[in-house]
Amino acid sequence: MVTVNVHEAKTHLSRLLAQVEDGEEVVIARNGTPVARLVQIRAARGTPKFGSWKGRLTLDDSFFDPLPPEELAAWEGVYDTVDLAGEEET
């Protein structure tokens, strides 16, 4: 791990990035106190393709049935107008 001050980091940023790309960790310090760490990020995976989950996920037909009143109220954030029996309060 290499520690550099802010001025050196600003002056030699390209060199420091090359070191990070080689797997080294760089700490940037202000007045001798570490304030930031430069580390290599993992390479991003490729963009998922549309339809790549086809056939991996199945839904039962009951998934599309209407929700019970108390569950629907919970999803809609309405807790005080429906009691546990599903009857509206007056």
Summary of the structure (lengths in Angstrom):
residues: 90
radius of gyration: 27.8
end to end distance: 67.9
largest distance: 71.5
contacts: 149
relative contact order: 0.11
helix: 30%
strand: 19%
